[in-house]
Amino acid sequence: MNTAIAYPSQIQHDHEPAKRGETGFPSPATDHLENELNLHNHLIKRPASTFFARFDGDSENSFGIGNGDILIIDRSLAPKDGSMVLAVVDGNISVCRVTKRPNNWVLVFSDGRNRPINFDENETVIWGKVTHVVHSV
């Protein structure tokens, strides 16, 4: 998987234009104005620990992730049983599910392979929990 990673703090946000002094009666049409939709407000709870990765490839298709999808990953969340994570396994970046077994935790790859998580070795590093996948239809 090739990824392009961006952090929310690096993304420029559109700011509201400066308002001119308002005089007179308010327009009745302002009752129907709504705030702009900002996906950061809905999808990112912890900007300091959240980053984006664009998925490149079709290997994670069984997880519902396709080529060009954007993964939103939060490094501050601890994975739970069944969580999707972005992990580095033997130097390769992979999207996996974390599963609790009776004696240990394992990473389950999209092709069904399992790998025990051994944090004492440098072979496996979990970068964060995947909280959302954004893709086109």
Secondary structure, 3 states (H helix, E strand, C coil): CECCEECHHHCCCCCCCCCCCCCCCCCHHHHHCCCCCCHHHHHCCCHHHEEEEECECCCCHHHCCCCCCEEEEECCCCCCCCCEEEEEECCEEEEEEEEECCCCEEEECCCCCEEECCCCCCCEEEEEEEEEEECCC
